[in-house]
């Protein structure tokens, strides 16, 4: 029996009470060169599909609440139809020459490149991130498709030397079957392509459920997949409320793998439900990244790293530096310079080319961040930045808090907002202990000019990824993922194919 994945575990796509929904279409849609990329129906078995009762949900711009689209709200019945379509398509898809699958992936990639500006505009309209970041995500998303088009040709590269006389031993990686992909709202294109491209390259068919807050990016990618020529049923995108769709995918025995990106709490529910039918599970879950700055660091470089590590995607990133530890001799100088840089960040709607910080996704995120700020101040923290008027109810002023104690909420909980928490430390051993004192283990950042210390920190930090003296570390060739309760398995790189394949061993007698 599956555990209920309640809708209230996910923020509502309607953003009730944030803004009044306006009846006129969003003026930003006029920027689309190809209006066919704006899809409001799900994509199942090669057809654009409405809900049986024609139910819809609103997608609005978090910057001002303007209506962008009304998207089909499908349920369990339609989710089962999508699984059935993927299951029917699997037998033919897995037997295609890998060169054919690779060619379709390359065509999908090329179409993404051609539509890059429209895809970025759609993402900004529904997600709110600044347009420059949306453009960067589209390039990032396309890179996974290009990478896995090449990996499709190299799925079977393993062998074994026989230890038995007169026997030949062979190893084969074979696709597991239908793969369910559950993707988040903060990176609505890249998280879909990172999963889907790996699964498709391995020979799996996919059923994807994008966040009901940001379905338009996924549906536009579905339109491009259709144009690329993927056979009907190979790629399916099911929109609607998450509970019935995710639970259906997890319960269906025809689904053999589930790949989920989202919070650790929801990840536990998905894993519990997938366990009933022993599905392969990949989880990219929450983060609570420490950024550790030693006194020997270059101050200007440290400030730039901290701004980039904390404020990308307006702080709504599992890789965001939530806890910034600064060695005491540098702490006050760093805090002052960092706060000045944060105060200069431009806040505004994502379609404004000057904007560096956009709105948060929903009211609950604003309220949680404000509660963390209030709690830290009540425990003795100092506010160094973050008191200015905002352009709308879902905007939060980029905030810097100094001298934040370890028992403050913001030092114990994941923070999906533009709020930076600073704390001093006195020794390497102390900061390692404090950085590791969390259930999360996705990424950690270190800034130091001491090479030996960098090597020690890389080994001592209990995280799946460690960035030394830089922020940008991800990409298609990288095995992305965490340890502890930040996830299971890896996405990207050759390792990203493993969850979508079974290893078959054949022993042939030569006598």
N, C-alpha and C positions, 0 to 999 in steps of 0.2 A: 504493500500500500504506500502510495507516495505521500510525502509531507507537503502540506499546502504552501505554495509560494504565493503569499498574499500580495495583492496589488499594492497595498500600502507599504510594502517593503521597498517599492520603487516610487520616486517622486512622480506625481501626476503630470501627464503631458498637457493637461488643460491649464496648469498653473493657476488654479482657482484662487481668486482674490488678489492676484498680483496686478492685473490690468483688466479693464473691460475689453472683451473681444470685440474687434471692430468688423463691420460687415464687408468693407471694401478690401480687395486684394492688396497685398503689400506692394508699395511703389517700387521696392527693390527688385521685384520680379521683372520689371521692365529692363533690367540690366542683362537678362538672359538672352544670349544670341540664339539658343536652341531651346524653345519653350517645351519641346517634347521631353526634355529631361525632368520636368516637374511632373512627377507621377503621384497619383493619389490612390491607386489600387495596388493590391498585392500582386506578386508575380509567381504563379503556380503552373507548373507543367507547360511552360511556354506561353501562357495566357495571362492577361491582366484581369484580376479577379476581385470582385466586390464581396463584402460580407453578405451572407444569405438574407439578412434583414436590412441590408444596405446601411448598417450602422457606421458612423464616422466619428472620429475624434479630431479636435482642433490642434493644429501646430501653429504656434505663435512665436513672434520674434521676442526673445527675452529682453531686448533693449527697450521696447516700448509697448509690447502687448499686441501689436498689429497682427491680424490674421495672415498667415502665409498659405496654409492649405488645410483641407479637411480630408483626412486619410482614412481608408477603409479599416474598420475595427473588426478583424476576424477573430474567431474563437477556436475551440477544440476541434470541431468538425472539420473546419478548413485546414487546421494544422495536420490532422490525419490525412486529408487529401494530399497535402504537400509531401508528407512522408511516403504515401503510396506512389506518387509520381516519381519521387527520387528513387524509390526501390525498383520501380519498373525500368527506369533509365540506367540503373547501375550495371546490369549485365552487359549491355552494349558498350557503355562508357569505359568500363575497366579493361575491356579487350581491345580498345583502340590502340594503335601504335602510339607509344609515348611521343613520337614526333608530331602526331596529329593533335594530341592534347596540348603539347607545347605551342603549336601554331595558333590554336585558339586562344591560349593565354596571351601570347604576344599580340594578337589582334585586339584583345580586350585592353591590354596595356596601351597600345597605340591610340585607341579611341579615348581612353582616359586622358592621355596627353593632349589630344586635340580639343577636348572639352574641359580642360583644366580650369579655365577662368569661370565658366558656368558652374562647375562643381564646387569651386571655392565660394562663389556667391551664395549658392544654395546652403552650404554648410554654415556660413555666417548668419544667414537669415534664420535658420532653425536653432543653431547652437549658441550664437552670439559672439564667438571668438573673433578677434580682429582679423581683417581680411588677409593681412600678410601671413598670419599664422595658418589660416585656412589654405592659402596657396601652398604653404610649406607642407601641410598635411597631405594635400592631393599628390604632390610629388613623392612624398614618403609612401603613401598608399600604393601608388603605381609601381614603385620600386620592388615591392613584394611580388607583384605579378610577374615582372620581368625576371626576377631572381628564380622564382619557382618554375617558370617556363624552361629555364636551363636545368634545374634540378629534376624535372620530369624525365630527362634523358639519363639520369644517373641514380635512379631509385635502387637498382640492383647492382651493387658494386662489392658485395661481401662474398667471401668464400671460406671454405674450411678444408684443411689438409686431412685426409683420411688417416685414422689410426687403426683401421681394420683391414686385413689383407683381402684383396679381391672385391673391395667396395669403393664406390665413388660417392662422395658426399656433396650435396648442393644446398645452398641457402637461397631463399627467395623472399623478398618483401612484397606482400600482396595487399591491396586496399581492403580496409575493414568492411566497407559498405557505406551506408548512409551516415553522414556526419551532420549533427545539429550544431549550429553556431549561434551563440547568444552574445550580442555585442552591446557596448555601452554608448552613452550619449556624449562623452567628452572627446572621443576620437572616432566619429561615426563612419568615416571612410577607411582609415588605416586599420582599425581593428577588424573590419570585415575582410579586407583583402589579405591581411596577414594570415587569417585563418583559412579563408576560402581558397586562396591560391595554392596553399600547401595541400589541402585536401584534394583539390581538383588535380593537381600534379601527380598525387599518389594514385589517382584512379577512383577516388570516392565521389559520390554525388552529395549535394549539400541542401539542407533546409536551414535558412537563416532567419532569426528573429531580431531585428534591430530595436533599440530602445524606442519606446513610444513617444519619447520627447524629440528624437531626431531621426525619424524614418526616411526623410526625403533624400538624404545622402545615399542610403542603401538602395532605395528604389531607383535612383538615377544610375547607380552602378548596375542594377538589374537590367535597365534599359540598354546600357552599353554592352552587357553580356549577351543580350538578345541580338543586338546588331552584330556582335562578333561572330555569331553563329553557333553558340553552344546548343546542343540538342535539347529538345523539350524535356523537362524533368531533371536535368543535370544541376541547374541552379534554380532555387526556389526561395522567395523572400516573403515572409508572412508577417504582416503588421497587425497590431492590436494590443490589448492589455496583456501583460507578461504572464500572469498566473496560468490561465488555461493553456496558452501556447507552450510555455516552457514545461509545464507538467505533462502535457501530451507527448512532447518530444522525449522527455525522460522516461516515460512509461512504455513507449512503443518499442517492442523487441526488434523491429526492423532498423531502428537507429542504433548504430554500434559504437558511436563516439560522440561525446559532447565536449565542445570547447566553449568556455565561459570567461568573459572578462567583466569584472564588477567588484562589488564590495565583498569582503571576507564573510560577512553574515549571510548574504545571499548565496555565496559560493558553498557554504556548508549545506544549505538546503538543496542546491542543485546536485551536489555530490551524494547526499543522502538518497535523493530520488533516483539518481542514475545507478546507484549501487543495487537496486532491486533487480535489475537485469544485467548486472556486471558489465556496464559500458566502460569503454575507454574514456578517461576524463582528463582534460587539460584545464587548469585553472590559473588565470592571471588575476590576482586578487589585490587587496589593499596594500598600501605602503605607508611608511611613517619615517621617511628618509632623514638621517642625520647629515648635516654638512659640518665638517670639522675643519676649522681654520687655525693653523698653528702660527705662533708669533713670528716665525721666519718668513711668512708669506708676503708677497708683494701686495701692498694695501689696495692699490687700484685694481689689480687683477682679481683679488679676493672679492671686492665689491661687485665687479662685473659678473663673476661666477655666481655669487649669491643672488643677484637680481635675476639672472637667467634661470637658476635652479629653483627659485621660489615662485616667480611671477608668470612663467609661461602658462598659456591657457587660463589666464587670470587666477592661477593657483589651483585650478581644477584638474589636477594631474596626479596619478599615483606615483610618479617619479618626483614630485615636488619636494623640495627640502623643507620639511616641517619643523625640524629642530636645528637651529644654527648654534653650534658650540664654538666659541672663540677663546683662544688661550689668553689668559688675563692680561699680560703685558700689551696686547694689541686690542683688547676688547673695546675700550672707550673710543679710541681713534676709529676703529672699524665701525662701531655703532653710529657715530656721528656722520661719517662719510656715507654709509649705507642708507641711513635715514634721509639724508639730503637727496641721494639718487632716487629713492623710492618716492619722495614727495614730488619729484619732477616727472614721474610717469604720467602719460596722458591717458585719461579715462574718458571713454565715450563709446558710442555705438560701433559695432564691428565694421560696418560699411564705410565709416569715416577712416580714410587712409592714415590719418594721424594717430588713431587710437592704438594704445599699447595694452590697455586693460579694458575688457568688455564686461558685460553683465554676468552675474552668476545665473545658473540654470533655473533655479526656482526659489521660492520664498523660504523653504525649509533650510536651504544652504545658507542664506543670509542670516536667518535666525540662529543656526548652529554656530556660525562664525562669530556673531555678536555675543553669544553666550560664552564662547571661549575667550573672547577679549575681556568681557566683564569679569569672568572668573580669574583670569591672570592679573588684572588690575587689583582685584580684591585681595589677592595673595601677595601683593607688593611689587608687581611689575611696573615698569615705567613705559608710557606711550611716547615714542619718539616721532612717529608719523602716523597720519590716518585721520585727521580731523579737518575735513573739507566737505563742501556740499556736493552731492552726487546728482547725476542727471535723471535718475529714475529709481524706483523701489527695489530693483534687483541688482543695483550697483552697490558695491562696498568699497570704500576708500582704501587703497593700498596702505596697509598698517604695519608698523614696526613696534614690537614690544621688547624691551630690554629687561635683564635681570629676572627672567621668568623662572620660577622654581620648578623642580622636576615633578611636583605633585599637582601642578596646574593641569586642567583638562587638555589644553593645547599641546602639552608635552606627552600626553598619554593617548590621545585620539588622533586619527587621521584628520587632516585639515584640508578641505576642498574649497579654499578661498584665498584671496590675496592678503594673507596675514602671516607675518614672519615673527618667530619667537626666538630671541637671542638669550644665551646664557654663557657665563664665563666658565673656564675650567683651568686647572692648575697642573695636570700631569697627563701624560699619554695613557697610562694605565687607568686613570680615573675616567677619561673621556671614552675609552673603549668600553668600560663597564657600563657607563650611562647610555652610550649609543646602542649597545646590544640589549638593553633592558626593555624589550618590547616583544610582542608576539609576531610583529612584522619582520620581514627580511627581504625586501625587494631590492633597493639600491641604497648605497651610501656614497657620500662625496667627501673628498679629502683635499685640502689645499696646503701644500708645504713645498719648500725648496730643498728639503733634506731627502735624498734618494733612499737612504737606508730606512728612514722613518716611513716613507711611502710604501716600501716593501713590507715592513712590519704591519702597517695598518691594513694593507690589502689582505694579509693573512688573518689578522685578528678580528676583523669586522665580520659579523655573522650575517652576511647578505649575499644574495645571488649575483649581484653586480656591484662593482666598486669603480667609481670614477675618480681618477687622480688628476687634479689641476685642470679639469675641464668639465663641461656639462653634457655636451652632445656625445653620446656613446652608443646610441641605438642605430639600427639599420637592418636591412634585409639579411646580411650575412651573420648577424649577431644572434646567439641563443638567448632570447629575452625571457626572464622569469626570476622567481624568487625562491626563498627557502622559508622554513617555519610556516606560518599561516598566511604567507603572501602568495602561495600558489603551489601547483603541481605541474611538472613537465616544463617544456620550453616552447616558445614560438619564435619563428624566424630561423634562419640557418638550416643546414641539413637536419638538425635535430628536430626542427618543426614538422618534418614529415613523419616522424616516428609514431606519433599518436594516431595517425591515420593509416598505419600499415600493421599487418601481422607478419611475423617472421615464420616462414615455413621451411622445415628441414626435410630433405629427401635423401634417402640412402638407397643406392642402386647397386645390386649385386652384379658383378661383371663376369661371373662364371658361366 
